[in-house]
Amino acid sequence: MRYFETVFLDEVVRFFDRLDQRLLSKILYNIELAEHTYDSRLFKKIGSDIWEFRTRYSGIQVRLLAFWDKRDNDKTMVIATSGFIKKNKKIPIGEIKKAIGLKEMYFNRI
């Protein structure tokens, strides 16, 4: 069973373009796994209605920030807004603010 479908905003696509192919494959694998298992080790709420996809590969921690779009009763979507390499324990506040801004733009656009 698939709990949600993930949609990538342009910023995520540009982030993916800069990654090593093996790392990108691991990220996409983890996202697909999260869609089917809703595993909190892979997909977790971090506050302010922002969630994170979590991937660790060869000592690199990658985070994709995202939010839910549940307006369609037939299809629940998670919109991935941006990605970054996590270097500290805490997620940079600037990344969270960026995700919130992209969420607002997304819903205002529709």
C-alpha positions in Angstrom: 0.0 0.0 0.0 1.2 3.5 -0.9 0.4 6.1 1.8 1.4 9.1 -0.4 3.0 10.2 -3.6 6.0 12.5 -3.6 6.3 15.5 -5.9 9.6 17.3 -6.3 9.7 21.1 -6.7 12.3 22.6 -9.1 14.7 23.3 -6.3 14.8 19.6 -5.3 15.4 18.7 -9.0 18.4 21.1 -9.1 19.7 19.7 -5.9 19.5 16.2 -7.3 21.4 17.3 -10.4 24.4 18.1 -8.2 24.5 14.7 -6.4 26.5 11.6 -7.1 24.4 9.0 -8.9 24.7 6.4 -6.1 23.7 8.9 -3.4 20.7 10.0 -5.6 19.7 6.3 -6.0 19.7 5.8 -2.3 17.6 8.9 -1.7 15.0 7.9 -4.2 15.0 4.4 -2.8 14.4 5.7 0.7 11.6 8.0 -0.5 9.8 5.1 -2.2 10.2 3.0 0.9 8.8 5.9 3.1 5.8 6.1 0.7 5.0 2.5 1.3 6.0 2.1 5.0 5.6 5.5 6.6 8.8 4.7 8.5 9.7 7.6 10.9 13.4 6.8 10.4 13.0 7.8 6.8 10.2 10.5 7.0 9.7 12.5 10.1 7.8 15.7 11.2 10.2 18.5 12.3 7.6 21.1 13.1 5.6 23.9 11.5 4.0 21.4 9.3 7.3 20.7 7.7 8.6 17.1 7.4 11.9 15.7 6.4 13.0 12.8 4.2 16.1 11.3 5.8 18.9 9.5 4.0 22.3 8.5 5.2 24.8 7.1 2.7 28.6 6.7 3.1 28.7 9.0 6.1 26.7 11.7 4.3 23.3 12.8 5.7 20.9 14.2 3.2 17.6 15.9 4.1 14.7 16.9 1.8 12.2 19.1 3.5 8.6 18.7 2.5 4.9 19.3 3.4 1.6 17.5 2.8 -1.0 18.4 0.2 -4.2 16.6 1.1 -6.7 18.6 -0.9 -7.4 15.8 -3.3 -9.4 13.0 -1.5 -8.2 10.4 -4.0 -4.4 11.2 -3.9 -2.4 12.4 -0.9 0.8 14.1 -2.0 4.0 15.1 -0.2 5.7 18.1 -1.8 9.4 18.1 -1.4 10.6 21.7 -1.4 14.4 21.6 -1.0 17.3 19.5 -0.2 20.6 19.9 1.6 23.6 18.0 3.1 23.2 18.0 6.8 26.4 18.9 8.6 25.2 19.5 12.2 22.8 17.9 14.6 20.2 20.6 14.1 18.5 21.5 10.8 19.5 25.1 9.8 16.6 27.5 10.5 17.2 29.1 7.1 16.3 25.7 5.4 13.1 25.5 7.5 12.2 29.1 6.6 12.8 28.4 2.9 10.6 25.3 3.0 7.8 27.3 4.7 8.1 30.0 2.1 8.0 27.5 -0.7 4.9 25.9 0.9 3.1 29.2 1.1 4.0 30.0 -2.6 2.7 26.5 -3.6 -0.7 27.0 -2.0 -1.0 30.6 -3.1 -0.3 29.6 -6.7 -3.2 27.2 -6.8 
